[in-house]
């Protein structure tokens, strides 16, 4: 019997290699970097939505010039580190603690939520959460089959109701238009 596939949460993005020994400069995407990047932590590797079979085991992490430098088993030398440029580092949803903040959500909690306008009109559903350097975007699949990227900020997404399985959007003019 097949086990259900677990959701993953992005906790970091590899920005570039650092030095010649295989250290990775990581943009932190979690409020708990001390937990996620602790020595022994196992991180998934995802590139452009595709989960790779590869996992990384953290051997060391340290702060440097406002970024996190991470060493991982098997990443030896600059070339190996360069191969990881741009990948998202993820953890499985079954190892996550509750956020403790009613205004913070894990990606897997948002995926699949029904998206409605403030008026109550249905827009579609959240397909995935994209982590970009400019911030998080909700990839919303509209009722007519289009994909619309909605910035996940309080001004545009004023309400998230996990219990009801929906979130409310108040988009600026043109955000949801077909062209």
C-alpha positions in Angstrom: 0.0 0.0 0.0 1.4 3.4 -1.0 1.9 6.0 1.8 0.5 9.4 1.1 3.1 11.9 -0.1 4.0 14.4 2.6 4.0 18.1 1.9 7.2 20.1 2.2 8.0 23.5 3.5 10.8 25.7 2.1 13.2 26.7 4.8 16.0 28.2 2.7 17.3 29.0 -0.8 20.9 28.4 -1.9 22.0 31.7 -3.2 25.6 30.8 -4.3 28.7 29.0 -3.2 31.0 30.6 -0.6 34.8 29.9 -0.9 36.4 26.8 -2.3 35.4 24.2 0.3 31.7 23.8 -0.6 30.0 26.1 1.8 26.6 27.3 0.7 25.3 30.9 1.1 21.6 30.3 2.2 18.8 32.8 2.2 16.8 31.8 5.3 13.0 31.3 4.7 12.1 30.1 8.2 11.6 31.7 11.6 13.6 28.8 13.1 16.9 28.7 11.4 18.6 27.4 14.6 16.4 24.3 14.3 16.2 23.8 10.6 20.0 24.2 10.0 21.3 22.6 13.1 24.0 19.9 12.5 22.4 16.6 11.7 19.3 18.2 10.1 18.2 16.6 6.9 16.9 18.9 4.2 15.2 18.1 1.0 16.3 19.7 -2.3 13.8 21.2 -4.7 14.5 22.9 -8.0 11.7 24.8 -9.8 9.0 22.7 -8.2 10.7 19.4 -8.8 11.7 17.5 -5.8 15.1 15.8 -6.2 15.9 12.4 -4.7 18.8 14.0 -3.0 18.8 15.1 0.6 21.4 17.2 2.3 22.5 16.6 5.9 23.8 19.7 7.6 27.2 19.4 9.2 27.7 23.1 10.2 26.0 26.5 9.9 27.1 30.0 10.8 26.1 33.6 10.3 28.3 35.6 7.9 27.5 39.1 6.6 23.8 38.8 7.2 23.4 35.5 5.5 23.7 31.9 6.7 26.7 29.8 5.6 25.9 26.0 5.6 28.1 23.0 5.1 26.5 19.7 4.1 27.7 16.1 3.8 28.8 15.3 0.3 29.1 18.9 -0.8 32.8 19.1 -1.2 34.3 21.9 -3.2 33.1 24.9 -5.1 31.7 23.0 -8.1 29.5 20.8 -5.9 28.2 23.9 -4.2 27.6 25.7 -7.5 25.5 22.7 -8.6 23.1 23.6 -5.8 22.7 27.3 -6.7 19.0 28.3 -6.7 17.6 25.2 -5.1 15.1 25.4 -2.3 15.9 23.6 0.9 12.9 21.9 2.4 11.6 20.0 5.4 8.7 17.5 5.5 5.5 18.8 7.0 5.4 15.9 9.6 8.4 17.4 11.4 7.0 20.9 11.7 5.9 22.5 14.9 2.8 24.8 14.9 3.8 28.3 14.1 2.3 29.7 17.3 1.2 32.8 15.4 -2.3 33.0 14.0 -1.0 35.2 11.1 1.7 32.7 10.0 1.1 29.6 7.9 3.1 26.7 6.6 2.9 26.2 2.8 1.0 22.9 3.0 -1.8 24.7 5.1 -2.4 27.2 2.2 -2.2 24.8 -0.7 -5.7 23.7 -1.8 -7.5 26.5 0.0 -10.5 28.0 -1.9 -9.8 31.6 -2.9 -12.6 34.1 -2.7 -13.0 37.9 -3.3 -14.1 40.1 -0.4 -17.6 40.1 -2.1 -17.7 36.3 -1.7 -17.3 35.5 -5.4 -15.1 32.5 -5.9 -11.8 33.0 -7.7 -10.2 29.5 -7.7 -7.8 27.6 -5.4 -4.3 27.9 -4.2 -2.1 25.5 -6.2 1.2 26.3 -4.5 3.2 28.8 -2.6 6.1 30.3 -4.4 9.1 31.7 -2.5 10.8 34.5 -4.4 13.4 37.0 -3.4 10.7 39.6 -3.4 8.4 37.6 -1.1 5.8 34.8 -1.1 3.3 34.5 -4.0 0.2 32.3 -4.1 -0.2 30.5 -7.4 -3.9 30.6 -7.8 -5.6 28.4 -10.3 -8.7 30.3 -11.4 -12.1 28.8 -12.3 -11.4 29.4 -16.0 -8.1 27.5 -15.8 -5.6 30.3 -15.7 -2.8 30.7 -13.1 -2.6 34.0 -11.3 0.2 35.0 -8.9 -1.1 36.8 -5.9 1.4 38.5 -3.5 0.8 36.9 0.0 0.6 40.2 1.9 -2.0 41.3 4.4 -3.2 44.2 2.1 -4.1 41.7 -0.6 -4.9 38.6 1.4 -6.7 40.1 4.5 -8.2 36.8 5.7 -7.1 33.2 5.9 -9.6 30.7 7.4 -8.0 27.3 7.6 -11.1 25.8 9.3 -13.3 26.9 6.5 -10.8 25.9 3.9 -10.6 29.4 2.3 -8.8 32.6 2.0 -10.1 36.0 1.0 -8.3 38.3 -1.5 -8.8 42.0 -2.1 -6.7 42.4 -5.2 -5.6 45.7 -6.7 -7.3 46.5 -10.0 -6.1 44.3 -12.9 -4.3 41.6 -10.7 -6.9 38.9 -11.6 -7.6 40.1 -15.2 -7.0 37.6 -18.1 -4.5 39.9 -19.9 
